[in-house]
Each structure stands twice: as C-alpha cells, then as structure tokens.
C-alpha cells in the first residue's frame, strides 16, 4: 500500500506540474491503449487530477487532453492502416495476440454499424467497453475513410475526457462545500479503492452464481 501511495503521489505531482515528461508519458499510454495494452486508471487518474487541481477551463487541462487525444490518433492510425491493407492476416494476428478483444465476435456487428453515420458510429463504438481497438480494426476493414475515423476519435475523446474533467471539478467543489480539502492524490486513492471494491464485489458475485449453477446441475 505504501508503494501504491508513493506511485500515485509521483504521478499526480508530475501531472499537476504539467511537465513535458508527464505529457509524453500520457501520450504513450494513450497510444499503447489503442493497440490493446491496458493501463488501468492511468488516463482517468490524470484527467481527474488535472481538473481537480486546475478547474474546468485551464491550459493545464487542455494540454493533458491534447496529449491523450494525439496519442489515441497516432495509435489508432497504425491499427487503421494495418487493418486496411493487411486485412484478414492482421485481424488473425490481433485475435491471437489479444484474445480478450474477441475480434471475430465483434467484427460483423461493427462492420454493419460503421457503414451508417461513420464518425458517430466510431465514437459510439469507442465509448462502448471492449470495443476500443475492434472499432478501429473494423473501420479499416469496412472502408471508413481516415478523416471519419479521426473525427470519431475526437468526438469520443470530448465525451469521455469531458466527463472525467467535470467529475474532477465537481469532486473538488463538493468536498470543499462539505468542509474537506484533501489533496488530489488522496482523492485518487479513495476512488481507486472504491473501484477495486466494486470490481471485487462483482467478481465474488459472479463466482457465487457460477458455483450455484454448477450445484443445481448436479
């Protein structure tokens, strides 16, 4: 727990100072997330800290959002063009490399959706859990133009990042109204603990239901 606290303090300090290294790291995290490498709570935490410390409208928050959006576009660009020109071979490789993406099951549904109102469909798919990378692969395979993909990425970023920024601001003013003035990393630690408890409770419930079904079959 001490190690985790130290890590959160380092991250939030770097983001709060708006250092080039922090922005470069966020760019890299966003880019790698596009290709299926998850970084749980890093992007969410960075946006919450930036908005918690600097408010709703500030150059600091805009720099963080810009770094994340640019990273998403760069990562998605690589996936898009590989999908467009490598086709089935690339999809097969992605399915083997990242089986949790479940590309074969999601591709047919995504291909049908992306042919209608492509930018909105791309944005909606990216905001759906589990469809971030598959939506880019489907866009490349289904003939969605590159500018439509980029527009969809920007639209999804505005919605997702905007919600987190508003959450950070509301949290700050809400706690101040209640008479609390915790630091950003303390708030982030509390949110991480809540998310972990929700995830753990869901895992226990799923395990219980699975065991119950097995017992009923016997």
C-alpha positions in Angstrom: 0.0 0.0 0.0 2.9 2.4 0.7 4.3 1.6 -2.7 1.0 2.4 -4.3 0.6 5.7 -2.4 4.1 6.7 -3.5 3.3 5.9 -7.1 0.1 7.9 -7.0 1.9 10.8 -5.4 4.6 10.8 -8.1 2.1 10.6 -10.9 -0.2 13.3 -9.6 2.8 15.6 -8.9 4.0 15.2 -12.4 0.6 15.8 -13.9 -0.1 18.8 -11.6 3.2 20.4 -12.6 2.3 19.9 -16.3 5.8 18.7 -17.1 6.8 17.6 -20.6 7.7 14.2 -19.3 4.2 13.7 -17.8 2.5 14.8 -21.1 4.8 12.5 -23.1 4.0 9.6 -20.8 0.3 10.2 -21.2 0.7 10.4 -25.0 2.5 7.0 -24.9 -0.1 5.4 -22.6 -3.0 6.6 -24.9 -1.2 5.3 -28.0 -0.5 1.9 -26.5 -4.0 1.6 -25.1 -5.2 1.9 -28.7 -3.4 -1.3 -29.7 -4.8 -3.3 -26.8 -2.4 -2.7 -24.0 -4.4 -1.6 -21.0 -3.2 0.8 -18.3 -6.0 0.7 -15.7 -6.9 4.1 -14.1 -3.9 6.0 -15.5 -5.8 8.1 -18.0 -8.8 8.5 -15.8 -6.5 9.5 -12.9 -4.5 12.0 -14.9 -7.7 13.8 -16.0 -9.2 13.8 -12.6 -6.1 15.2 -11.0 -5.6 17.9 -13.7 -9.2 19.1 -13.3 -9.3 18.7 -9.5 -6.2 20.9 -9.2 -6.8 23.4 -12.0 -10.5 23.7 -12.5 -12.8 23.2 -15.6 -11.1 25.6 -18.0 -7.3 25.9 -17.9 -4.3 25.4 -20.3 -3.2 22.7 -18.0 -6.3 20.6 -18.6 -6.2 21.3 -22.3 -2.6 20.2 -22.6 -3.5 16.9 -20.9 -6.5 16.3 -23.1 -4.4 17.3 -26.2 -1.7 14.8 -25.3 -4.2 12.0 -24.8 -6.1 12.7 -28.0 -3.0 12.9 -30.1 -1.8 9.6 -28.6 -5.1 8.0 -29.4 -5.0 9.3 -33.0 -1.4 8.0 -33.5 -2.2 4.6 -32.1 -5.4 4.2 -34.0 -3.8 5.4 -37.2 -1.3 2.4 -37.1 -4.2 0.0 -36.4 -6.4 1.5 -39.1 -3.8 1.3 -42.0 -2.7 -2.2 -41.0 -6.3 -3.3 -41.0 -7.0 -1.6 -44.3 -4.0 -3.1 -46.2 -3.3 -6.4 -44.3 -6.9 -7.3 -43.8 -7.6 -10.8 -42.5 -4.0 -11.6 -41.8 -3.7 -8.7 -39.4 -7.1 -9.4 -37.8 -6.0 -13.0 -37.2 -2.7 -11.8 -35.7 -4.6 -9.4 -33.4 -7.0 -12.1 -32.3 -4.2 -14.4 -31.3 -2.1 -11.7 -29.7 -5.1 -10.1 -27.8 -7.7 -12.9 -27.3 -9.6 -10.7 -24.8 -10.5 -8.3 -27.6 -12.7 -11.1 -29.1 -12.3 -9.6 -32.5 -14.1 -12.3 -34.6 -17.3 -12.0 -32.5 -17.4 -8.2 -32.7 -16.4 -7.6 -36.3 -19.7 -8.4 -38.0 -21.7 -6.2 -35.7 -19.2 -3.3 -36.0 -19.0 -3.6 -39.8 -22.8 -3.1 -40.1 -22.8 -0.2 -37.7 -19.9 1.7 -39.2 -21.5 2.0 -42.7 -24.1 4.4 -41.2 -23.0 7.8 -39.9 -19.4 6.6 -39.7 -18.0 9.3 -37.3 -20.8 8.9 -34.8 -20.6 5.1 -35.1 -16.9 5.2 -34.5 -17.4 7.5 -31.5 -20.2 5.3 -30.0 -18.2 2.1 -30.5 -15.1 3.6 -28.8 -17.2 4.6 -25.8 -18.5 1.0 -25.5 -16.4 -1.1 -23.2 -14.4 -3.7 -25.1 -14.8 -2.1 -28.5 -11.9 0.5 -28.5 -9.4 -1.5 -30.7 -12.0 -3.6 -32.5 -13.7 -0.4 -33.7 -10.5 0.8 -35.3 -9.9 -2.6 -36.9 -13.5 -2.6 -38.3 -13.1 0.9 -39.6 -10.0 -0.1 -41.6 -11.6 -3.2 -43.0 -15.0 -1.7 -43.8 -13.8 1.2 -45.9 -14.4 4.0 -43.4 -12.3 7.0 -44.5 -9.4 8.1 -42.4 -10.8 11.5 -41.7 -14.1 9.9 -40.4 -12.0 7.7 -38.1 -10.1 10.7 -36.7 -13.4 12.7 -36.3 -14.9 9.8 -34.4 -11.8 9.6 -32.1 -12.0 13.3 -31.4 -15.8 13.1 -30.7 -15.3 10.2 -28.3 -12.4 11.9 -26.6 -14.5 15.0 -26.0 -17.3 13.0 -24.4 -15.1 10.7 -22.3 -12.4 13.2 -21.2 -15.1 15.9 -20.7 -17.0 13.7 -18.3 -13.8 13.0 -16.2 -12.9 16.7 -16.1 -16.3 17.6 -14.9 -16.1 14.8 -12.3 -12.9 16.2 -11.0 -14.2 19.7 -10.7 -17.5 18.5 -9.1 -15.5 16.4 -6.6 -13.3 19.4 -5.7 -16.2 21.8 -5.1 -18.3 19.1 -3.4 -15.6 18.2 -0.9 -14.9 21.9 -0.3 -18.6 22.5 0.4 -18.6 19.7 2.9 -15.5 21.1 4.6 -12.9 18.7 3.3 -9.8 19.8 1.4 -7.9 16.6 0.6 -5.0 16.6 -1.9 -5.5 15.2 -5.4 -3.6 12.0 -4.8 -5.8 11.3 -1.7 -8.9 11.7 -3.7 -7.5 9.5 -6.4 -6.5 6.8 -3.9 -10.1 6.8 -2.5 -11.6 6.5 -6.0 -9.2 3.7 -6.8 -10.2 1.9 -3.6 -13.9 2.3 -4.4 -13.4 0.9 -7.9 -11.4 -2.0 -6.6 -14.2 -2.8 -4.1 -16.8 -2.7 -6.8 -14.8 -4.9 -9.1 -14.1 -7.4 -6.2 -17.7 -7.5 -5.2 -18.7 -8.2 -8.8 -16.1 -10.9 -9.1 -17.4 -12.5 -5.9 -21.0 -12.3 -7.1 -20.1 -13.9 -10.5 -18.2 -16.7 -8.7 -21.1 -17.3 -6.4 -23.6 -17.6 -9.3 -21.3 -19.9 -11.2 -21.0 -22.2 -8.3 -24.7 -22.1 -7.7 -25.4 -23.1 -11.3 -22.9 -26.0 -11.1 -24.5 -27.2 -7.8 -28.0 -27.0 -9.4 -26.9 -29.1 -12.3 -25.6 -31.8 -10.0 
